Every structure is written in structure tokens, then in C-alpha cells.
Amino acid sequence: MIDFNEVDAYLESHLDNSIDELSKLCAQPSVAAQNWGLEECAMLVGDLLRQRGFRVEIIPTAGAPVVFGERQAGASSPGRNKTLLIYNHYDVQPPEPLDLWENPPFEPTRRDGKLYARGVSDDKGHLVSRLFAIDALLSSNADLPCNVKFVIEGEEEVGSVHLADFVAENREKLTADACIWEFGGVDHREVPMQYLGLRGICYVELSVKTAEIDIHSGLGGSIIPNAAWRLVWALNTLKGPDERIMLPGFYDSVRPLSQRDRDMMAALPDVAEVYKQRFGIDHFIKGLTGGAELNIAEVFEPTCTICGLTSGYQGAGSKTVLPAKASAKVDFRLVPDQKPAQVLQQLRQHLDAEGFPEIEITFMGGEPAARTDPDDSFVKLVIDTAELVYGHPMEIVPIVGGSGPNYPFIEHLQLPIASAGIGYPGSHAHAPNENIRLDLYLKGARHITRILQAFSEQT
């Protein structure tokens, strides 16, 4: 039987060592979008697992390698016939804009009870905190209470392009009874949240070329097609002023919202004022004001978002030029049961029908939405063990607005997926000055120790 007083004492006394280990991992750049440092980071992650007695494989894919680790429970452990799969990723977002960082993004800096670095919250801190929890259990018991597998990929930040194929091709290797997902944490009230699903995504680049070179606007403005205008007009057809997406059949496969979902969303706090303050906005679209209506719209409605526009001259001063090329990054957030391939087909049909056959579509990644049953016994276990650490059981969020590769784990491996982690609303993930709070890092590790023990005993 594990003595959690002993486990917690280990975590308290070894926190600095774990943060040093995390800092070393964060100092290694691993930017998937720029193909920067991925193989080096995969090797570092493999070393971290080996140091805990895991059998490790660095498995190549058509993109970044996947790190797989496995350690068996002790022969007398209660969960020797049970396996928990833990998913994380070692790639990070690009660090730009660099001038907004208070410390260089790949020089981890500790101040005011926090650790700052690119990737420290998304997702290296979550990974190392779980390894820290394993250290504490091994220090107390010498063996793990159940079998543990890690699958740690290097392309999550670019849509996990090769992970679905990897999971499908490695079903036997990844066989498990349940899965802990990459993230988790507390909300603005310091209440731990249980996130049970992720919206899907279809990410595209739309581009158009109307000439071989940019042209003097005085010469070409009245007689030559303008790539920027062609793209703007095409984008204008994707969504109406009422925010409804205009692709043919786009909403046909959307799964209706259940009463259970409505009830769970209504039980969550009203975030309207929190969002207004956090993001510096004064209103929401579609006349939304707050409460359950806002909570539901945030995650249960599909979206079409222009993420970036590029064309012509954008430097200081003026340059009278007619752009020859224009492009836009666009993402569609998808809800159950929409599929990226279907959206791509609808997008092509729509642009052609609207008179924009010359707009080129480049698919840059995507995955369907997926969810775990909130009544699953593993979910209940994770929720209940949180109260032992946070003094409050987790509140259930049935699906979140972001996207990630949980679909193949649910579809191919048939696993219930629960979240548990170290995040908080001020982490600045994907932004300058990304950080974690050390108190939550410690709580996250404590929670994982309870999850592993309770899981080993669950019948």
C-alpha cells in the first residue's frame, strides 16, 4: 500500500530537481512548424523515460518521430493486469514575436513562483510533472502500481499529421484500458476542470495568383486582376453577416445537442466578464451575452476563422502596387460528427460555384472531433481523486473549443480519455511569456500519483 504522506514529502523535497529537469527540456527548441530541433528533443524525451526504467522506442514517421515508452507494474502490484496510456507531445509553438518575451523563449527563467519558457505549459510541463509523479511512486514503493505506457509525438502543434496512421498501425503496442490526455488544470476560480472532448479541425491555406509579378497600381489597377481583391471577395462568401457558414451541406452532419450536454454546460460558471477582461473585448458575436448560451456556442458550434492574410506591400510608408499573389490561412473548427475530408469537398464545391475556381486550397492538417462518456468509470476516478489534492472535485466540461488528436485514441483504441494537468488561465500558451505556476505543477504531480494508485485498484 502506498503511503501518500511519503509520496507528497518526496514531491515537496524534490520539486527543484524536477523543475531543473523541465528547464533542460524546455531549453531544447522543438518547433514543429519550423522543423526545428524535433529529433534532438525526441532523444531527450526518450532519455527521461529510460531514467525511470521505461523500455523506450523512438519510432520514425513520415514527419517527426514518436517516442513510445512502457514500464510494467511490479509482480505483486494490484494493477499488474491494467495499463494506463499517457499521451503528450514534445513539439511547441513558434516563439515569435520575440520582442514581447521578458526572457528569451528557450532560456527557461524562474520568477515569482512561475517558470517561463516556450513549451513549458504546452506541453513539456505536463509531461515532466507526470514523470515527477512516477519518481515519487517509485521512491515509495519501488514498483509502479499499474502498467504505464507513454506515447509522445512531435507534430501536435501542426495538426498531428501522422499520428492517426501511427495509432492505427500500432494498435497492439498501444493497447491499454484508459488514457490520460496531454493537458488539464484549473479555471479562473482555481477549480480543477475535467475536459472530456475536443472539437475537430480542418486547416487550409487559400491562395490565388493573378500575374507573374506585382504590377504598378497606376498601370494595372483598372485593367488587371488584383489577387488581393480576388481573395477578399472569395473569403467574403464563406460566412454571412449572421456568422452562418455558407458551404453547401456544412451543418448537415452536426450532431444535435443532448439535454445532458445542455445541463452540463449550464452548470459551468458564466465566463462572459472573465473573457471581456482577459481579452480586452466589449461584446460577443451573434448577440451572445453570457451564461449557458455563451458556454454552448463556444464549443458546440462549428466555426470558420480567418487566421491570417498575406498580400502585397505591408512595410512602412506607401508602395503603389497591384499584388500578383494573395493567401489566407483559414481554420474550420468541427463538432461531432463533421469530418475534415467532407469540409474540404464542400469548400471546393462552394468556391467553384461562387466563381472562384482559381483559388487554390492547400490542406494543412485536420482531425474529427471526439468525446468520452462523462459517466465512464475512469472519468469518475479521475474526478474523485482530484478532490484529494485540490479540495474540490473536478467540474465536467463535455467538450472544449480547441482541437487535438484524441479521435484515433477513441476510434481505434476504444479508450476512455480523461484530462489531468497543471494548466491555468494565465499560462499564455501559444503566446509570449508562456509559463506554469509551480504550486500547480506540484498539485498536478500529486494528482497523477492518486490516479495511478486508484486506477490499479479499480475493478
C-alpha positions as CSV (number, residue, x, y, z in Angstrom):
1,M,0.0,0.0,0.0
2,I,1.4,3.4,-1.0
3,D,2.0,5.9,1.8
4,F,0.9,9.2,0.3
5,N,2.4,11.2,3.1
6,E,5.7,9.8,2.0
7,V,4.9,10.4,-1.7
8,D,3.9,14.0,-1.0
9,A,7.1,14.6,1.1
10,Y,9.2,13.3,-1.8
11,L,7.4,15.7,-4.2
12,E,7.9,18.7,-1.9
13,S,11.6,18.0,-1.3
14,H,12.5,17.2,-4.9
15,L,10.5,20.0,-6.6
16,D,13.6,22.0,-7.5
17,N,15.2,18.9,-9.1
18,S,12.2,18.3,-11.3
19,I,12.0,22.0,-12.3
20,D,15.7,21.8,-13.3
21,E,14.9,18.7,-15.4
22,L,11.9,20.5,-17.0
23,S,14.1,23.6,-17.7
24,K,16.6,21.4,-19.6
25,L,13.8,20.0,-21.8
26,C,12.4,23.5,-22.4
27,A,15.9,24.8,-23.4
28,Q,15.8,22.4,-26.3
29,P,13.9,24.1,-29.2
30,S,11.3,21.8,-30.8
31,V,9.2,23.9,-33.1
32,A,7.2,21.6,-35.4
33,A,6.1,24.5,-37.7
34,Q,9.7,25.2,-38.5
35,N,11.1,21.6,-38.3
36,W,13.5,22.9,-35.6
37,G,15.0,20.6,-33.1
38,L,12.4,17.8,-33.2
39,E,14.7,14.8,-33.4
40,E,17.0,16.2,-30.7
41,C,14.0,16.8,-28.4
42,A,12.7,13.3,-29.1
43,M,16.0,11.8,-27.9
44,L,15.9,13.9,-24.8
45,V,12.4,12.7,-24.0
46,G,13.5,9.1,-24.6
47,D,16.3,9.6,-22.1
48,L,13.9,10.9,-19.5
49,L,11.8,7.8,-19.8
50,R,14.8,5.4,-19.7
51,Q,15.9,7.1,-16.5
52,R,12.6,5.9,-15.0
53,G,13.1,2.3,-16.1
54,F,10.9,2.5,-19.2
55,R,11.6,0.4,-22.3
56,V,11.8,3.1,-25.0
57,E,11.4,3.2,-28.8
58,I,12.0,6.2,-30.9
59,I,9.7,5.4,-33.8
60,P,10.1,7.2,-37.1
61,T,7.1,8.5,-39.0
62,A,6.8,10.5,-42.3
63,G,7.3,13.5,-40.1
64,A,8.6,13.9,-36.5
65,P,9.4,10.7,-34.6
66,V,7.0,9.3,-31.9
67,V,8.5,8.4,-28.5
68,F,7.0,5.3,-27.1
69,G,7.8,4.1,-23.5
70,E,6.5,1.2,-21.5
71,R,7.1,0.0,-17.9
72,Q,5.4,-2.9,-16.3
73,A,3.9,-2.9,-12.9
74,G,5.5,-5.0,-10.1
75,A,4.6,-8.7,-10.0
76,S,2.7,-8.1,-6.7
77,S,1.2,-4.7,-7.7
78,P,-2.6,-4.6,-7.6
79,G,-2.8,-3.3,-11.2
80,R,-0.4,-5.7,-12.9
81,N,-3.1,-6.6,-15.4
82,K,-4.2,-3.0,-16.0
83,T,-2.5,-0.4,-18.4
84,L,-2.8,3.3,-18.4
85,L,-1.7,5.1,-21.6
86,I,-0.5,8.7,-21.3
87,Y,-0.4,11.0,-24.3
88,N,1.8,14.0,-24.5
89,H,3.7,15.9,-27.2
90,Y,7.2,17.4,-27.2
91,D,6.8,19.9,-30.0
92,V,6.0,23.6,-29.3
93,Q,4.6,26.6,-31.0
94,P,6.9,29.1,-32.8
95,P,8.3,31.6,-30.2
96,E,7.6,34.7,-32.3
97,P,7.1,37.6,-31.7
98,L,10.4,37.5,-29.8
99,D,10.4,41.2,-28.7
100,L,7.4,40.5,-26.5
101,W,9.2,38.0,-24.3
102,E,10.6,39.1,-21.0
103,N,13.2,36.4,-21.2
104,P,14.5,34.5,-24.3
105,P,11.9,31.8,-25.0
106,F,14.4,28.9,-24.9
107,E,16.2,30.2,-21.8
108,P,13.8,29.0,-19.0
109,T,13.5,31.6,-16.3
110,R,12.1,31.2,-12.8
111,R,10.5,34.2,-11.1
112,D,7.5,35.0,-8.8
113,G,6.6,31.3,-8.3
114,K,6.5,30.6,-12.0
115,L,8.7,29.1,-14.8
116,Y,8.7,30.9,-18.1
117,A,9.7,29.3,-21.4
118,R,8.2,28.3,-24.8
119,G,6.5,25.0,-24.4
120,V,6.6,24.9,-20.6
121,S,2.8,24.7,-20.4
122,D,2.1,23.3,-23.8
123,D,3.2,20.6,-23.3
124,K,6.5,19.9,-21.7
125,G,5.5,20.8,-18.1
126,H,2.6,18.4,-18.2
127,L,4.9,15.6,-19.4
128,V,7.6,16.2,-16.8
129,S,5.1,16.6,-14.0
130,R,3.9,13.1,-14.8
131,L,7.4,11.7,-14.8
132,F,7.8,13.5,-11.4
133,A,4.8,11.7,-10.1
134,I,6.3,8.4,-11.2
135,D,9.5,9.2,-9.4
136,A,7.6,9.8,-6.2
137,L,5.7,6.5,-6.5
138,L,8.9,4.6,-7.3
139,S,10.7,6.2,-4.3
140,S,7.9,4.9,-2.0
141,N,7.2,1.5,-3.5
142,A,10.0,0.6,-5.9
143,D,7.3,-0.6,-8.4
144,L,4.5,1.1,-10.3
145,P,1.0,0.2,-9.2
146,C,-0.1,-0.5,-12.8
147,N,1.4,-0.8,-16.2
148,V,2.2,2.6,-17.8
149,K,2.7,3.4,-21.5
150,F,3.6,6.8,-22.9
151,V,3.0,7.9,-26.5
152,I,4.7,11.3,-27.0
153,E,4.5,12.8,-30.5
154,G,6.3,15.7,-32.2
155,E,3.6,17.2,-34.5
156,E,0.7,18.2,-32.3
157,E,1.2,21.9,-33.0
158,V,0.9,21.3,-36.7
159,G,-2.2,19.1,-36.6
160,S,-0.7,15.7,-35.6
161,V,-0.5,15.0,-39.3
162,H,0.9,11.4,-39.0
163,L,-0.4,10.4,-35.6
164,A,-3.7,8.9,-36.7
165,D,-1.8,6.5,-39.1
166,F,0.6,5.7,-36.3
167,V,-2.1,4.8,-33.9
168,A,-4.0,2.7,-36.4
169,E,-0.8,0.8,-37.3
170,N,0.2,0.2,-33.7
171,R,-3.0,-0.8,-32.1
172,E,-1.4,-3.8,-30.3
173,K,1.6,-1.8,-29.0
174,L,-0.8,0.9,-27.7
175,T,-3.3,-1.4,-26.1
176,A,-4.5,-0.1,-22.8
177,D,-7.5,0.3,-20.5
178,A,-7.7,4.1,-20.3
179,C,-5.8,7.2,-21.3
180,I,-4.7,10.4,-19.6
181,W,-4.6,13.2,-22.1
182,E,-1.9,15.9,-22.6
183,F,-3.5,18.7,-20.6
184,G,-5.7,19.7,-17.7
185,G,-5.7,22.2,-14.9
186,V,-7.8,24.8,-13.1
187,D,-10.1,27.5,-14.2
188,H,-10.2,31.2,-13.1
189,R,-11.8,30.1,-9.8
190,E,-8.9,27.6,-9.0
191,V,-11.4,24.8,-9.6
192,P,-10.0,21.7,-11.4
193,M,-11.7,21.0,-14.7
194,Q,-12.3,17.7,-16.5
195,Y,-12.2,18.2,-20.2
196,L,-13.8,15.3,-22.0
197,G,-13.7,16.1,-25.6
198,L,-12.1,18.2,-28.3
199,R,-13.5,19.9,-31.4
200,G,-12.1,18.8,-34.7
201,I,-10.4,21.0,-37.2
202,C,-9.8,21.4,-40.9
203,Y,-7.0,23.9,-41.5
204,V,-6.4,25.2,-45.0
205,E,-4.4,27.8,-46.9
206,L,-6.3,29.6,-49.7
207,S,-4.1,31.1,-52.4
208,V,-4.5,32.9,-55.7
209,K,-2.1,34.1,-58.3
210,T,-3.3,36.6,-61.0
211,A,0.1,37.6,-62.5
212,E,3.7,36.6,-62.6
213,I,4.9,39.8,-60.8
214,D,3.5,42.6,-58.8
215,I,2.4,45.5,-61.0
216,H,2.4,49.3,-60.7
217,S,-1.1,50.1,-59.4
218,G,-1.4,53.1,-61.8
219,L,-0.7,50.8,-64.7
220,G,-2.8,47.8,-63.7
221,G,-5.4,49.0,-61.2
222,S,-8.2,49.5,-63.8
223,I,-7.3,46.7,-66.3
224,I,-5.5,43.7,-64.5
225,P,-7.0,41.3,-61.9
226,N,-5.9,42.0,-58.3
227,A,-5.0,38.9,-56.4
228,A,-5.8,40.5,-53.0
229,W,-9.3,41.6,-54.2
230,R,-10.0,38.1,-55.6
231,L,-9.1,36.5,-52.3
232,V,-11.1,39.0,-50.2
233,W,-14.2,38.5,-52.4
234,A,-13.8,34.7,-52.1
235,L,-13.4,34.9,-48.3
236,N,-16.5,37.1,-48.1
237,T,-18.6,34.2,-49.5
238,L,-17.6,31.8,-46.8
239,K,-19.6,33.3,-44.0
240,G,-22.6,35.7,-43.8
241,P,-23.1,38.7,-41.6
242,D,-25.1,36.5,-39.3
243,E,-21.9,34.3,-38.8
244,R,-23.6,31.3,-40.6
245,I,-21.1,29.4,-42.7
246,M,-22.2,29.2,-46.3
247,L,-20.6,26.0,-47.5
248,P,-23.2,23.6,-49.0
249,G,-24.3,21.0,-46.5
250,F,-21.9,22.2,-43.9
251,Y,-24.3,21.8,-41.0
252,D,-26.0,18.6,-42.3
253,S,-23.8,16.2,-40.2
254,V,-23.7,18.3,-37.0
255,R,-24.9,16.1,-34.1
256,P,-27.8,17.7,-32.2
257,L,-27.0,18.8,-28.7
258,S,-28.4,16.5,-26.0
259,Q,-30.2,17.6,-22.9
260,R,-27.4,16.2,-20.8
261,D,-24.9,18.4,-22.7
262,R,-27.1,21.4,-22.1
263,D,-27.3,20.6,-18.4
264,M,-23.5,20.2,-18.0
265,M,-22.9,23.5,-19.9
266,A,-25.4,25.3,-17.7
267,A,-23.7,24.0,-14.6
268,L,-20.4,25.8,-15.6
269,P,-19.7,29.3,-14.5
270,D,-20.6,32.3,-16.6
271,V,-17.3,33.4,-18.2
272,A,-18.6,36.5,-20.1
273,E,-17.0,39.1,-17.8
274,V,-13.8,37.0,-17.4
275,Y,-13.4,36.8,-21.1
276,K,-14.1,40.5,-21.6
277,Q,-11.4,41.4,-19.1
278,R,-8.9,38.8,-20.2
279,F,-9.1,39.5,-24.0
280,G,-9.9,43.2,-23.9
281,I,-13.2,42.9,-25.7
282,D,-16.6,44.7,-25.1
283,H,-19.0,42.3,-26.7
284,F,-19.5,38.8,-28.3
285,I,-20.8,38.0,-31.8
286,K,-24.3,36.8,-32.6
287,G,-25.8,38.8,-29.8
288,L,-24.4,36.5,-27.2
289,T,-24.3,37.9,-23.7
290,G,-23.2,35.1,-21.3
291,G,-24.4,32.2,-19.3
292,A,-25.2,28.8,-20.7
293,E,-25.9,30.3,-24.1
294,L,-22.3,31.6,-24.4
295,N,-20.8,28.4,-23.0
296,I,-22.7,26.2,-25.5
297,A,-21.8,28.5,-28.5
298,E,-18.1,28.5,-27.6
299,V,-17.7,24.7,-28.0
300,F,-20.7,23.2,-29.7
301,E,-20.9,25.4,-32.8
302,P,-18.6,24.9,-35.8
303,T,-16.5,27.8,-36.9
304,C,-14.8,29.4,-39.9
305,T,-11.9,31.6,-38.8
306,I,-9.5,33.7,-40.9
307,C,-6.3,33.2,-39.1
308,G,-4.0,35.3,-41.3
309,L,-3.9,37.3,-44.6
310,T,-0.9,38.0,-46.8
311,S,-0.7,40.0,-49.9
312,G,1.2,43.0,-51.4
313,Y,3.2,45.5,-49.6
314,Q,2.9,45.7,-45.8
315,G,6.0,47.7,-44.8
316,A,6.4,51.3,-43.6
317,G,5.2,54.1,-45.8
318,S,3.4,53.6,-49.1
319,K,4.1,51.5,-52.2
320,T,1.6,51.7,-55.0
321,V,1.4,48.1,-56.2
322,L,-1.1,45.7,-57.5
323,P,-0.4,42.3,-55.8
324,A,0.2,39.3,-58.0
325,K,-0.4,36.8,-55.2
326,A,-2.5,36.6,-52.1
327,S,-3.1,33.9,-49.5
328,A,-5.1,33.3,-46.3
329,K,-4.9,30.8,-43.5
330,V,-8.3,29.6,-42.5
331,D,-9.4,27.1,-39.9
332,F,-12.8,25.4,-39.5
333,R,-13.4,24.1,-36.0
334,L,-15.6,21.0,-36.3
335,V,-18.1,19.4,-33.9
336,P,-19.3,15.8,-33.8
337,D,-19.9,14.3,-36.5
338,Q,-18.3,16.6,-39.0
339,K,-15.2,15.3,-40.9
340,P,-12.3,17.3,-42.4
341,A,-12.4,15.5,-45.8
342,Q,-16.1,16.4,-46.1
343,V,-15.4,20.0,-45.3
344,L,-12.6,20.1,-47.9
345,Q,-15.0,18.8,-50.5
346,Q,-17.7,21.3,-49.5
347,L,-15.1,24.2,-49.7
348,R,-14.0,23.3,-53.2
349,Q,-17.6,23.0,-54.4
350,H,-18.5,26.3,-52.8
351,L,-15.6,28.3,-54.3
352,D,-16.3,26.8,-57.7
353,A,-20.0,27.6,-57.6
354,E,-19.3,31.2,-56.4
355,G,-17.0,31.8,-59.4
356,F,-13.6,31.3,-57.8
357,P,-12.2,28.2,-59.4
358,E,-8.7,29.7,-59.5
359,I,-8.5,29.8,-55.7
360,E,-6.1,27.0,-54.7
361,I,-6.8,25.0,-51.5
362,T,-3.9,23.5,-49.6
363,F,-4.9,21.2,-46.8
364,M,-2.6,21.8,-43.8
365,G,-4.0,19.3,-41.3
366,G,-7.1,18.2,-39.5
367,E,-8.9,15.7,-37.4
368,P,-12.5,15.0,-36.4
369,A,-14.0,15.9,-33.1
370,A,-14.2,13.2,-30.4
371,R,-15.6,12.8,-26.9
372,T,-15.5,10.5,-23.9
373,D,-18.7,9.5,-22.0
374,P,-18.9,11.6,-18.8
375,D,-20.3,8.6,-17.0
376,D,-17.3,6.3,-17.7
377,S,-15.9,4.8,-14.5
378,F,-12.4,6.0,-15.3
379,V,-13.6,9.6,-15.7
380,K,-15.3,9.3,-12.3
381,L,-12.0,8.0,-10.8
382,V,-10.0,11.0,-12.1
383,I,-12.7,13.4,-10.9
384,D,-12.9,11.9,-7.4
385,T,-9.1,11.7,-6.9
386,A,-8.8,15.4,-7.7
387,E,-10.7,16.3,-4.6
388,L,-7.9,14.7,-2.5
389,V,-5.4,17.3,-4.0
390,Y,-7.4,20.4,-4.8
391,G,-10.1,20.2,-2.1
392,H,-12.7,20.2,-4.8
393,P,-13.9,17.6,-7.2
394,M,-13.4,18.4,-10.9
395,E,-16.2,20.0,-12.8
396,I,-17.0,18.4,-16.2
397,V,-16.6,20.3,-19.5
398,P,-18.1,17.9,-22.1
399,I,-16.0,19.3,-25.0
400,V,-13.7,22.2,-25.4
401,G,-13.2,24.6,-28.3
402,G,-9.7,23.6,-29.2
403,S,-8.6,20.6,-31.2
404,G,-6.3,17.7,-30.8
405,P,-5.7,14.1,-31.9
406,N,-8.0,12.3,-29.4
407,Y,-10.1,10.9,-32.2
408,P,-7.8,8.0,-33.2
409,F,-7.4,7.0,-29.5
410,I,-11.1,6.8,-29.1
411,E,-11.9,5.4,-32.5
412,H,-9.0,2.9,-33.0
413,L,-8.1,2.0,-29.4
414,Q,-11.6,2.4,-27.8
415,L,-10.1,4.2,-24.8
416,P,-11.9,6.5,-22.3
417,I,-9.8,9.7,-22.2
418,A,-9.6,12.0,-19.2
419,S,-7.6,15.1,-18.5
420,A,-5.4,16.0,-15.5
421,G,-2.7,18.6,-15.6
422,I,-1.0,21.8,-14.5
423,G,-2.6,24.5,-16.6
424,Y,-4.3,27.7,-15.6
425,P,-5.8,30.6,-17.5
426,G,-2.7,32.8,-17.2
427,S,-0.3,30.3,-18.8
428,H,0.0,32.3,-22.1
429,A,0.2,29.0,-24.1
430,H,0.9,29.8,-27.8
431,A,1.8,33.4,-26.7
432,P,4.9,35.2,-25.5
433,N,5.8,34.7,-21.8
434,E,4.3,31.2,-21.7
435,N,4.5,29.9,-18.1
436,I,3.4,27.5,-15.4
437,R,2.8,28.1,-11.7
438,L,5.0,25.9,-9.5
439,D,2.2,25.3,-7.0
440,L,0.0,23.8,-9.7
441,Y,2.9,21.8,-11.1
442,L,3.2,20.2,-7.6
443,K,-0.6,19.6,-7.4
444,G,-0.6,18.1,-10.9
445,A,2.1,15.6,-9.9
446,R,0.2,14.8,-6.7
447,H,-3.0,14.1,-8.7
448,I,-1.3,11.8,-11.1
449,T,0.1,9.7,-8.2
450,R,-3.5,9.3,-6.8
451,I,-4.8,8.5,-10.3
452,L,-2.3,5.7,-10.8
453,Q,-2.9,4.1,-7.5
454,A,-6.7,4.3,-7.7
455,F,-6.6,3.0,-11.3
456,S,-4.6,0.0,-10.2
457,E,-7.3,-0.8,-7.6
458,Q,-10.3,-0.2,-9.8
459,T,-12.3,-3.3,-10.6
